Amino acid sequence: MTQDHKHDEKDENETRLITAGQQQWIDWIVRLQSLAQAGLHYGRDRFDLERYQEIRDIAARMMAAQADLPLTRIRDLFCNEEGYQTPKIDTRAAIVKDGKILLVHENSGKWALPGGWCDVDQSVASNTIKEAKEEAGLDVKVERVIAIDDWRRHNKINNPFGIIKIFSLCRVLGGSFQPNSETTETRYFARHELPENIAEEKTSRDQINRCFDAAADPDWQTHIE
């Protein structure tokens, strides 16, 4: 399990609903940090590198103030990479059976589509398959991509980095739920039966409903943002 996966539960506990004004500040801070990170990667002059590092430190302090999180936590999440900064990839499996969709019940008490961060040694398809097995106990085959979403347009969480969420329609080949460290049970829900406590920061109600639409439409066109 990667370090990012270890942070999943803690990240969820630090979820914050944010206003449009706060989101604008966060977007500016993320951009500032990414420019500083690129400067540290491509820069050669010692004095320039010192300035880029100072800019990165200031961006971390600004993010800590906006997110109301400890500076050490922000540095761990926000300033722990090298090279040109790119978004993180999150994969989600949509498993629909008899008009109902499979959700996993997480240790946090919320429900979500099975999935998580894409590990560095996995492709989108293989990570989707892996997460379905780990969280739902199911062996699945990825059949088609439902959507590639920009997290900022759909999900409620104050993350200090960009996230691209990829939803894939999957077919069950076998398997059954097994107790694990991330989820406590699985259940199939009809569209009108979706639970109230959905992990909107991971898979929003609208995203789940779109998975229903894709499963019912053999001519579904992948939604790309």
Secondary structure as UniProt FT lines:
FT   HELIX           3..13
FT   HELIX           20..42
FT   HELIX           46..67
FT   HELIX           71..78
FT   STRAND          88..97
FT   TURN            98..99
FT   STRAND          100..106
FT   TURN            107..108
FT   STRAND          111..112
FT   STRAND          115..117
FT   TURN            120..121
FT   HELIX           124..136
FT   STRAND          138..150
FT   HELIX           151..153
FT   STRAND          163..175
FT   STRAND          183..190
FT   HELIX           191..193
FT   TURN            200..202
FT   HELIX           205..216
FT   TURN            218..219
FT   STRAND          223..224
//
